[in-house]
Amino acid sequence: MNGKIRIGIIGMGNMGTQHAASIAGGRCPDLCLAAVCDAREERLQNAREQFGPEVRLFSSAEDMLDSGVIDACIVATPHYQHCELVKACLRKGLHVMCEKPAGVYTKEVREMNAEADRHPELVFGMMFNQRTNPVYWKMKAIVDSGLYGQIRRTNWIVTDWYRSAAYYNSGGWRATWAGEGGGVLLNQCPHQLDLFVWIAGMPVLVDAHLSYGKWHDIEVEDDVTAYVEYENGATGAFITSTGDPHGTNRFEIQMDRAQLIVENNQLKFYELSESEPEFSRRNTSPFAHPEATEIPVGTDDPNPQHVGVLNAFAAKILGKGELVADGREGINGLTLSNAMHLSSWTSGPVRIPFDEDLFLEELNKRRRSSRAKTQVNDTVADLEGTYNGTSKNR
């Protein structure tokens, strides 16, 4: 392996296969694709054809984790399996990278994070590849600089997630409470929810209005309008949908002395001549306002996306760099997502932190009547069998 980190991948669907191709193709020079795991035989055969006989194939996660042929693992399975598999990797002494979302509900993610804390020698990362986009990390740098005062308002309209009926019909687990655990918030929007909290901070109150199957024949949310409040009194809105055939993606932050706008993958930065509180105190003209000057912000820096996250993961393992996102941070965007669901289910505002037991109780009500109930029960049985030492090879 030429001293490279030997990595395995659990789940050879779209993302697992993409990660495997990046590693096998030499885009991650410190990583070597050593093994892949999937319960579906056809996926394993595809991996054999694409990556060659030197990559070991496993139909059981337990067998791969016990094989001794890997040093680190990528978890790229359905959402409900993320936390259990991450914990299993850590207990086997393996570094682990988890695909988004961190899990389906914060209570299980909190347990996963506690397991990570018990293994400080291991690297635990989250695949938040949008953090490598310069428009977002530069936006965060401006907010965090302390030069422009407090955030006064946030507003993110992200409705360019259009999905047709064909998308939802492509798998019986899609857009079901038992199969995915949610809709647009849990499938399409984890990156935006992560960025929303990463850049602007965690709200303390959420009042969300969700529509379930408004635009499609599905049981989960496909249209969301949420109002948020922050500890300093600032307010915000988060709007998303998979029903807009020509949608918008616009993120605005208004600060005391600046306005930031990300749209069309461009960052616009307007600096005010003075902070609004100072201007308001000294101004004597009824209709005056602080002058705003657009400040150029170069955003042509590299945007390595998934490959950048994997390379940072490898660098952290080797002691020569830092993660793009620590795995423990996966709970943040999920907290906001769970709060939005709970607000909708209880028909009122929800304060953060919220009652995690109540959230799980409400989620389980929906899982029990879900269209994907049988399929998910089979998946849960597989997981329980695997970690009780009776793994099923399929």
LINDAFEN-V593876 format. One record per backbone hydrogen bond with DSSP energy under -1.0 kcal/mol. CO is the residue of the C=O (numbers start at 1). NH is the residue of the N-H. Records with the same first field share a line. If there is no record, write none. Layout:
BEGIN
CO: NH ; NH
END
This chain:
BEGIN
1: 4
5: 32
6: 71 ; 72
7: 34 ; 35
8: 74
9: 37
10: 76
13: 17
14: 18
15: 19
16: 20
17: 21
18: 22
19: 23
20: 24
21: 25
22: 27
23: 26
28: 31
30: 5
32: 7
34: 56
35: 9
36: 58
37: 11
40: 44
41: 45
42: 46
43: 47
44: 48
45: 49
46: 50
47: 51
48: 52
52: 55
56: 36
58: 38
60: 64
61: 65
62: 66
71: 95
72: 8
73: 97
74: 10
75: 99
78: 81
79: 82
81: 85
82: 86
83: 87
84: 88
85: 89
86: 90
87: 91
88: 92
89: 94
90: 93
95: 73
96: 125
97: 75
98: 127
105: 109
106: 110
107: 111
108: 112
109: 113
110: 114
111: 115
112: 116
113: 117
116: 119
119: 122
123: 96
124: 327
125: 98
126: 128
127: 129
128: 131
129: 132
130: 133
133: 136 ; 137
134: 138
136: 140
137: 141
138: 142
139: 143
140: 144
148: 257
150: 256
152: 235
153: 254
154: 237
155: 252
156: 239
157: 250
164: 168
165: 169
167: 170
171: 174
175: 219
176: 180 ; 181
183: 187
184: 189
189: 193
190: 194
191: 195
192: 196
193: 197
194: 198
195: 199
196: 200
197: 201
204: 352
205: 229
206: 350
207: 227
209: 225
211: 222
216: 218
220: 213
221: 184
222: 242
223: 211
224: 240
225: 209
226: 238
227: 207
228: 236
229: 204 ; 205
230: 233
234: 230
235: 154
236: 228
237: 156
238: 226
239: 158
240: 224
242: 163
248: 159
250: 157
251: 262
252: 155
253: 260
254: 152 ; 153
256: 276
257: 272
258: 255
259: 270
260: 253
261: 268
262: 251
263: 266
266: 263
268: 261
269: 295
270: 259
271: 293
275: 279
276: 280
277: 281
278: 282
279: 283
285: 288
291: 273
293: 271
304: 307
305: 309
306: 310
307: 311
308: 312
309: 313
310: 314
311: 315
312: 316
313: 317
314: 318
315: 320
316: 319
325: 126
326: 329
327: 330
328: 331
329: 332
330: 334
331: 335
332: 336
333: 337
334: 338
335: 339
336: 340
337: 341
338: 342
339: 343
340: 344
341: 345
342: 346
343: 348
350: 206
354: 356
355: 359
356: 360
357: 361
358: 362
359: 363
360: 364
361: 365
362: 366
363: 367
364: 368
367: 370
370: 373
372: 376
373: 377
374: 378
375: 379
376: 380
377: 381
378: 382
379: 383
380: 384
381: 385
382: 386
383: 387
385: 390
386: 389
END
